[in-house]
Amino acid sequence: MSARGTRAHPFALLMLAACSDGALAPTKPTPTSAADVVYCKELAPNWVAFQDGDGAWTQAQPTIAGRYATFHHAFAAQRGGIATAREVLPGFTSLSIQYGAPNELSMVGDTRPDHCAAAFTTALGSVAGLAVNEAAFVSAGYNEREGVLAGEDNTFTLFPLRPGPQDILATRTLRTRNGTGATNDGATVTGFILRRSAELPDSATLPVLDFNSQEAFQPAVRGLTLAGLGVPPATVQMGFRTANSENLVAFVASQSASNVSYFAIPDGKLESGDLQSISATSAPVLNAVRGVTVYFHSPTDRTLTFGAPPITPEISVASTAPMVRMRTRFAAQADYDRLTSIHYQQAPNVSVTVAMTGTYAAGRDYDLTMPDLTGVPGFDPRWVLRSGTTLIWTSFLTGGTLGLGLDAIPVDGSTKRVATDAGFFTP
C-alpha cells in the first residue's frame, strides 16, 4: 500500500539513522576505507551491524579503551551502512539505520564531553542588579540554564556540569509583552556577565553575579534579516560556544518581521576560539517546520536564509514478512543536501529511524527502505514495527555546511538548514 499519510504535529527528534542500497562486493574484497564509530562506553548500543555496499549485514563487536567503545569496519565499496539498536528504557527500543560513505558513518557515534563525563558537579550562586520586569538567565556547561526573576528568590543551581574549567554566562533581559498580552521572556537583552573560571569543586558557591558591578557589560546589538521565511512568524535564539561550554544567550519569540535585531557578546569580551550563533525556527505550516542556524565569531549585521518548504514524502510498506519494512521516498531538494531521515514511532515503545546522506544518494531522490535484518546474528525481533498498528512518522532534512552528528564541531561561518514534517500511517 502507498500513501502520503494524514499529518500530525511534529515532535523534536535528534536521533540519527539511515537506509540502504549499494553495490555487490567482489569475491575477495580489498578494503578501500574504514569506519570507526566511537561512543562513550556507557552509551554504546546493545547491537551494531555494518553493510558494505549492497552486501550482507554483519554484526560488529566493540573495542573498549578507557571511557570509549569503538565499532570498526573496513569497506571495499565506497558506500555502506550501519545499523544500531538499543533499549533506551525498559521496554522501549530504538533501531536506527544510517547510510553514507564510510567516512560519514562515524556521525552516529557520541563522544560529546557532557555525555562522556565520568561524574558531574553542581554550581550554586545568586544574581543581583535586576530591576522591575527584568530577569536573568545563568548558564554554564552544555545548556545547563536557570532563570532568576526580579523580586523573587535570586539564587540558582547549575547541574549537571562536567568537571573542568567553567565559562559562566549570565544574561539580563527585559521582560516585554506582545500585542496579545503574553510575555516574551528574553525579547530584549540589557546586560551580560561572562565569567571564565578554573575547575570548581562540587557544590561550589560562586561570587554574586551583580549586574550593577564592573563585571557587567552591554550587548552588541546588530541587525538580523530573515530571508525566505514567508508568512509564518519565527522564533530566534542566540547561542554562545566556548572551549568549555555551549550556552543559550537569549530567546526572542514570534518574530513576524523580516528585519529584527539580535544581541551578541561584543568583540572585546571574546577569546579567539569563541563562537556565537543565531538560530531561527518557523512556526508550523501544515506541520512542516523549517530552521536555519549560522555560527560566527564577531557580531555583524546578518541574514538568515530559510530553505524551501519540505516536499511531503511518499510512504509505503515494502514488505510485511519476515518483518515490516517501511519505504519512504523523498524528492531531492537542493537546500537539504546533507542528510535525509525518517523516524517511525509505533505505540509508546518501538522507535525506528532510517537515514541517508547526500553522498550516498549521489544526486538521486532518497529511497529510504528499511533493510531486512532478521538474519543478522544478535538481531531481536522486538526492535521492528508491527502490522496493523498506526505509527507517527517524522521526517528530518538537513543542509548547510555544519558537520553531521552529535560530535559536529562548528567553525566561523558554519551553517545549518533543517526542515521537518510529520503525519500518521498504518502499515
ChimeraX attribute file (.defattr): number of C-alpha atoms within 10 A of each C-alpha:
attribute: neighborCount
match mode: 1-to-1
recipient: residues
	/A:1	9
	/A:2	13
	/A:3	13
	/A:4	14
	/A:5	18
	/A:6	11
	/A:7	18
	/A:8	16
	/A:9	16
	/A:10	19
	/A:11	13
	/A:12	8
	/A:13	11
	/A:14	10
	/A:15	20
	/A:16	25
	/A:17	28
	/A:18	30
	/A:19	30
	/A:20	26
	/A:21	21
	/A:22	17
	/A:23	14
	/A:24	14
	/A:25	16
	/A:26	10
	/A:27	6
	/A:28	7
	/A:29	13
	/A:30	12
	/A:31	13
	/A:32	11
	/A:33	15
	/A:34	17
	/A:35	20
	/A:36	18
	/A:37	22
	/A:38	22
	/A:39	24
	/A:40	21
	/A:41	19
	/A:42	12
	/A:43	17
	/A:44	21
	/A:45	19
	/A:46	13
	/A:47	19
	/A:48	24
	/A:49	23
	/A:50	26
	/A:51	22
	/A:52	27
	/A:53	24
	/A:54	16
	/A:55	17
	/A:56	16
	/A:57	22
	/A:58	17
	/A:59	17
	/A:60	19
	/A:61	14
	/A:62	18
	/A:63	13
	/A:64	14
	/A:65	9
	/A:66	8
	/A:67	13
	/A:68	18
	/A:69	24
	/A:70	21
	/A:71	21
	/A:72	17
	/A:73	21
	/A:74	16
	/A:75	23
	/A:76	21
	/A:77	23
	/A:78	19
	/A:79	25
	/A:80	29
	/A:81	29
	/A:82	30
	/A:83	27
	/A:84	22
	/A:85	21
	/A:86	17
	/A:87	16
	/A:88	14
	/A:89	9
	/A:90	7
	/A:91	10
	/A:92	15
	/A:93	18
	/A:94	22
	/A:95	27
	/A:96	24
	/A:97	28
	/A:98	29
	/A:99	33
	/A:100	26
	/A:101	24
	/A:102	25
	/A:103	16
	/A:104	22
	/A:105	25
	/A:106	24
	/A:107	20
	/A:108	23
	/A:109	22
	/A:110	22
	/A:111	19
	/A:112	14
	/A:113	16
	/A:114	18
	/A:115	15
	/A:116	17
	/A:117	15
	/A:118	12
	/A:119	11
	/A:120	13
	/A:121	16
	/A:122	17
	/A:123	19
	/A:124	16
	/A:125	17
	/A:126	17
	/A:127	24
	/A:128	16
	/A:129	16
	/A:130	20
	/A:131	14
	/A:132	10
	/A:133	13
	/A:134	21
	/A:135	25
	/A:136	28
	/A:137	21
	/A:138	28
	/A:139	27
	/A:140	26
	/A:141	27
	/A:142	19
	/A:143	21
	/A:144	17
	/A:145	20
	/A:146	16
	/A:147	17
	/A:148	20
	/A:149	20
	/A:150	16
	/A:151	12
	/A:152	8
	/A:153	10
	/A:154	18
	/A:155	15
	/A:156	19
	/A:157	18
	/A:158	20
	/A:159	19
	/A:160	18
	/A:161	23
	/A:162	23
	/A:163	20
	/A:164	15
	/A:165	16
	/A:166	22
	/A:167	21
	/A:168	22
	/A:169	24
	/A:170	26
	/A:171	24
	/A:172	31
	/A:173	24
	/A:174	20
	/A:175	17
	/A:176	15
	/A:177	12
	/A:178	11
	/A:179	6
	/A:180	6
	/A:181	8
	/A:182	9
	/A:183	13
	/A:184	16
	/A:185	20
	/A:186	23
	/A:187	24
	/A:188	21
	/A:189	26
	/A:190	19
	/A:191	20
	/A:192	26
	/A:193	23
	/A:194	19
	/A:195	15
	/A:196	14
	/A:197	13
	/A:198	10
	/A:199	12
	/A:200	17
	/A:201	12
	/A:202	13
	/A:203	14
	/A:204	12
	/A:205	15
	/A:206	13
	/A:207	10
	/A:208	14
	/A:209	23
	/A:210	17
	/A:211	22
	/A:212	12
	/A:213	12
	/A:214	8
	/A:215	12
	/A:216	20
	/A:217	17
	/A:218	16
	/A:219	20
	/A:220	16
	/A:221	17
	/A:222	14
	/A:223	14
	/A:224	19
	/A:225	17
	/A:226	21
	/A:227	13
	/A:228	13
	/A:229	24
	/A:230	15
	/A:231	12
	/A:232	15
	/A:233	18
	/A:234	25
	/A:235	16
	/A:236	25
	/A:237	21
	/A:238	21
	/A:239	20
	/A:240	22
	/A:241	23
	/A:242	18
	/A:243	13
	/A:244	21
	/A:245	24
	/A:246	22
	/A:247	25
	/A:248	25
	/A:249	28
	/A:250	23
	/A:251	22
	/A:252	19
	/A:253	18
	/A:254	16
	/A:255	19
	/A:256	17
	/A:257	14
	/A:258	17
	/A:259	13
	/A:260	13
	/A:261	15
	/A:262	25
	/A:263	25
	/A:264	24
	/A:265	25
	/A:266	17
	/A:267	12
	/A:268	7
	/A:269	10
	/A:270	15
	/A:271	11
	/A:272	8
	/A:273	11
	/A:274	20
	/A:275	23
	/A:276	25
	/A:277	24
	/A:278	26
	/A:279	20
	/A:280	26
	/A:281	24
	/A:282	23
	/A:283	20
	/A:284	16
	/A:285	13
	/A:286	13
	/A:287	16
	/A:288	23
	/A:289	22
	/A:290	25
	/A:291	23
	/A:292	23
	/A:293	22
	/A:294	25
	/A:295	22
	/A:296	20
	/A:297	22
	/A:298	16
	/A:299	20
	/A:300	15
	/A:301	11
	/A:302	17
	/A:303	15
	/A:304	21
	/A:305	17
	/A:306	23
	/A:307	23
	/A:308	17
	/A:309	19
	/A:310	22
	/A:311	14
	/A:312	18
	/A:313	20
	/A:314	15
	/A:315	22
	/A:316	20
	/A:317	19
	/A:318	18
	/A:319	16
	/A:320	13
	/A:321	10
	/A:322	11
	/A:323	19
	/A:324	18
	/A:325	21
	/A:326	21
	/A:327	21
	/A:328	23
	/A:329	16
	/A:330	21
	/A:331	14
	/A:332	18
	/A:333	19
	/A:334	13
	/A:335	19
	/A:336	21
	/A:337	20
	/A:338	23
	/A:339	26
	/A:340	32
	/A:341	27
	/A:342	31
	/A:343	25
	/A:344	24
	/A:345	18
	/A:346	20
	/A:347	14
	/A:348	10
	/A:349	16
	/A:350	20
	/A:351	24
	/A:352	24
	/A:353	26
	/A:354	30
	/A:355	29
	/A:356	27
	/A:357	25
	/A:358	22
	/A:359	17
	/A:360	24
	/A:361	23
	/A:362	10
	/A:363	12
	/A:364	12
	/A:365	13
	/A:366	25
	/A:367	21
	/A:368	27
	/A:369	24
	/A:370	26
	/A:371	20
	/A:372	16
	/A:373	20
	/A:374	14
	/A:375	12
	/A:376	14
	/A:377	13
	/A:378	14
	/A:379	18
	/A:380	13
	/A:381	11
	/A:382	14
	/A:383	20
	/A:384	21
	/A:385	24
	/A:386	18
	/A:387	14
	/A:388	9
	/A:389	11
	/A:390	16
	/A:391	22
	/A:392	22
	/A:393	25
	/A:394	25
	/A:395	25
	/A:396	24
	/A:397	25
	/A:398	26
	/A:399	23
	/A:400	21
	/A:401	16
	/A:402	20
	/A:403	18
	/A:404	21
	/A:405	17
	/A:406	15
	/A:407	15
	/A:408	12
	/A:409	10
	/A:410	19
	/A:411	18
	/A:412	15
	/A:413	13
	/A:414	16
	/A:415	21
	/A:416	23
	/A:417	27
	/A:418	25
	/A:419	25
	/A:420	26
	/A:421	27
	/A:422	25
	/A:423	21
	/A:424	18
	/A:425	21
	/A:426	16
	/A:427	20
